[in-house]
Amino acid sequence: MSKTVKEIRSEIARLDSLEALAQCEFHQDERIGVQKALLQRRKALIKLEEEQDKYRQMLKFEDEILQNNSTAQICGIDEVGRGPLAGPVVACAVILNADHEYIGLNDSKKLSAKKRAFYEKELKAKLLDYAFGIANVEEIDKNNIYKATQIAMCRAVNQLRYRPSNLLVDAMTLPIDINQDALVKGDSKSISIAAASILAKEYRDRLMKELDTKYPGYDFANNVGYGTKKHLEGIDKLGITPVHRKTFEPIKSIIANSQN
């Protein structure tokens, strides 16, 4: 008795390489459902290979460090929230688990909300270590956003349970006595930094949803503090809150004009 299309599709879905797919017996089956399943599986396996290649490319900096020191504890660091008009800047420091294989993981800005949520759960369950650091609005206004970001990043590193031997930092050098590399657009070049970017993004997004409840009318839950139309309309209608950055425009000018 010949196999049904459903049975064959199930077998095709279990093939884990393009070579296995090419050698399978089902290419002779002319039924449309079978041929469609073969094509879909081929596309999925090609995409998987591309993601695996990308993953290996994003381990370049980690691999270079490990070649010189096989016991190195490598920490990736990234931040979220440098540009918004409201809310803190949040940093995350991550030390990957030794057997990591988060295929498809990338810069948080390049992933859907569903993908970010998936990887956040995976990372938190498996990472060797991770920690967050926050610089609040007062610290941003007092120090400027660059220095406040450094403060948040250093706090994240200092909250780790394990002391890293090397830091991979997204586009920054930190005032901390640990070997480090500042990588421009590091969240798309290093798996460690990309992992940190996802955790920082998800952490800050939840925090901004909490602020949306505390300060309704600014649409913080959706704009996460950026200067969207609804956010600016909220400022015009309701005024400036304690979580707005007083040194950022247009808030700085609004405050100056109100004092004249």
Residue pairs with C-beta under 8 A, 6 or more apart in sequence:
3 11
5 31
5 33
5 34
5 37
8 26
8 29
8 33
8 34
8 37
9 33
9 34
9 37
11 24
11 26
12 21
12 24
12 26
12 34
12 37
12 38
12 41
13 37
13 41
15 21
15 24
15 41
15 45
16 45
17 45
18 42
18 45
18 46
18 49
21 38
21 41
21 42
21 45
24 38
26 34
26 37
26 38
27 38
29 35
48 103
51 103
51 104
52 103
54 106
55 101
55 102
55 103
55 104
55 105
55 191
58 106
58 188
58 189
58 190
58 191
58 194
59 190
59 191
60 189
60 190
61 168
61 181
61 183
61 189
61 190
61 192
62 74
62 96
62 168
62 190
62 191
62 192
65 72
65 74
65 166
66 72
66 74
69 165
69 166
71 165
72 165
72 166
73 95
73 162
73 163
73 164
73 165
73 166
74 95
74 96
74 164
74 165
74 166
74 167
74 168
74 192
75 93
75 94
75 95
75 157
75 160
75 164
75 166
75 167
75 168
75 178
75 192
76 93
76 94
76 95
76 96
76 167
76 168
76 186
76 190
76 191
76 192
76 193
76 194
76 195
76 196
77 91
77 92
77 93
77 94
77 153
77 156
77 157
77 167
77 168
77 169
77 170
77 172
77 174
77 193
77 196
78 91
78 92
78 169
78 170
78 186
78 187
78 193
78 194
78 196
78 197
78 200
79 89
79 90
79 91
79 92
79 149
79 152
79 153
79 170
79 200
80 89
80 90
80 91
80 108
80 197
80 200
80 201
80 203
80 204
81 87
81 88
81 89
81 90
81 204
81 224
81 225
82 89
82 145
82 149
83 226
84 223
84 224
84 225
84 226
84 227
84 245
85 225
85 226
85 227
85 231
85 244
85 245
85 248
85 251
86 137
86 211
86 218
86 220
86 225
86 231
86 241
86 243
86 244
86 245
87 137
87 204
87 207
87 208
87 211
87 220
87 224
87 225
87 243
88 134
88 135
88 136
88 137
88 140
88 152
88 204
88 207
89 134
89 135
89 140
89 145
89 148
89 149
89 152
90 132
90 133
90 134
90 152
90 200
90 203
90 204
90 207
91 132
91 133
91 134
91 135
91 149
91 152
91 153
91 155
91 156
91 196
91 200
92 130
92 131
92 132
92 133
92 156
92 196
92 197
92 199
92 200
92 203
93 130
93 131
93 132
93 133
93 153
93 156
93 157
93 159
93 160
93 164
93 196
94 123
94 127
94 129
94 130
94 192
94 195
94 196
94 199
95 127
95 128
95 129
95 130
95 160
95 162
95 164
95 192
96 127
96 128
96 191
96 192
96 195
97 126
97 127
97 128
98 128
100 126
100 191
102 119
102 122
102 123
102 191
102 195
104 115
104 119
105 119
105 191
105 194
105 195
105 198
106 188
106 194
107 185
107 187
107 188
107 194
107 197
108 116
108 187
108 194
108 197
108 198
108 200
108 201
108 202
109 187
109 197
110 188
111 119
111 198
116 198
116 201
116 202
117 202
119 195
119 198
120 198
120 199
120 202
123 130
123 195
123 198
123 199
124 130
124 199
127 195
128 162
129 160
129 161
129 162
130 160
130 195
130 196
130 199
131 156
131 157
131 158
131 159
131 160
131 161
132 156
132 159
132 199
132 200
132 203
133 151
133 152
133 153
133 154
133 155
133 156
133 157
133 158
133 159
134 152
134 155
135 143
135 148
135 149
135 151
135 152
135 155
137 242
137 243
137 244
137 245
137 246
139 148
139 151
140 148
140 245
140 247
141 245
141 246
141 247
143 151
144 247
149 172
150 172
150 174
150 175
153 169
153 172
153 174
154 174
154 175
154 176
157 164
157 167
157 174
157 176
157 178
164 178
165 178
165 179
166 178
166 179
166 180
166 181
167 174
167 176
167 178
167 179
167 180
167 181
168 180
168 181
168 183
168 186
168 190
168 192
168 193
169 180
169 181
169 182
169 183
169 186
169 193
170 182
170 183
170 185
170 186
170 187
170 193
170 196
170 197
171 182
171 183
171 184
171 185
171 186
172 182
173 180
173 182
174 180
183 189
183 190
183 193
186 193
187 193
187 194
187 196
187 197
188 194
204 224
205 224
208 220
208 221
208 224
208 225
209 220
209 221
211 220
211 225
211 243
212 218
212 219
212 220
212 221
215 241
215 243
217 234
217 237
217 238
218 230
218 231
218 234
218 235
218 238
218 241
219 228
219 230
219 231
219 234
220 231
222 228
222 230
223 230
223 231
225 231
225 243
227 250
232 250
235 244
235 250
235 251
235 254
240 246
240 251
240 254
240 255
244 251
245 251
246 252
246 255
